[in-house]
Amino acid sequence: MSLTLCVQLWAVPGNEALLEAYEDEVLGLLGEHGARLLQRVRSLVAGDGPYEVQIIELPGEAALESYMADPRRLASADLRDRAVARTEIARVAQI
């Protein structure tokens, strides 16, 4: 059963460019796990909300687990720690 995720990302203040670089890198791995990025948007105004929001579709739990455990993604953990202050992931349905 496929699943759709809404991923909200808050940048470490001043490290927005690092967040963008990290996400460019790891989102490029999605296709190898059968997943696809449906939407990726960024806030135009600094505020309390997330800096970036993504909608990602995966074929199922196994694909999500495989993506999360991808060694290339895990190797970027240091960059992620410097760039991302907070992440919220919600399972959603398209309506």
N, C-alpha and C positions, 0 to 999 in steps of 0.2 A: 504494500500500500504506500503510495507516494505521500510525501509530507512537504509542507511549505512553512518556511521560517521567516519571521520578521526579526531582523537583527538591528539593534540600535546601539550605536557606539558613541561614547563621549571621549573627546581627545584630552590628553594631558595639556593644560593651558600652555600655549606657545609651541606645541608639538603637532599641530594639525598636519603639517607636511609629512611628518613621520607616519602618522596614522594613514594618510593617503598612500604612501609608499608601501607600508605593510599590507594594506588591503589590496592594492594592485597586485602584489606578489601572491598572496594566499588565495585570492579569488580566481587567479589564473589556474589554480589546481582543480577547481570544481569539476570541469568537464571530464577529467580523468577518473572521477568518482561517479559519473553518470548524472551529475547535478548541473543546474544552470542558474545563472543570476538573472532574475526577471526584472529587477529594478534596483537602481542605486542612486540615491539622492543625498545632497549635502545642504546643510543650513547656510543661508546667505547672511544671517545675522547672528552674532554671538549671543548666547543666552543660556537659560537653564536646560534647554532641550538637548537632544543628541546632536552631535556634529554630522553624523552620517547614518543613514538608514538603508538597509538592504532587504530585498525580498528574494529568497533563495528557494528553489524547488529541487527536491531530492527524490530519487526513486523509492527510498525507504530507509529504515533504521540502519541497515548494514552500510549503506552508502554514507550516511552521516558519521557513523563510527569510523569508517575507513578514511574519510576526509579529516576528521578530527585527529586521527592517529598518523596521518601522513608525515613521514620523517622530515620532509622539506618544510612543512608547516611548523612542526615542532622545533626545527632548527632556527626559526625566526622568532622564538619566544622572547629573546632579549629586546629585539626591536619592538615587539608588541608591548612589553612591559614599560618601555620608555614612551610609547605613543598613546596607548589606550588607558584612560582613567577608569572606564566603566563600560560594561557590555550587558545588555539585556536581550535575551532571545525568547521569543514567543512562538509557539506553534499556532499557525493561523490557517484560515480557509479563504480561498478566493470567492467573492460573491458577485 
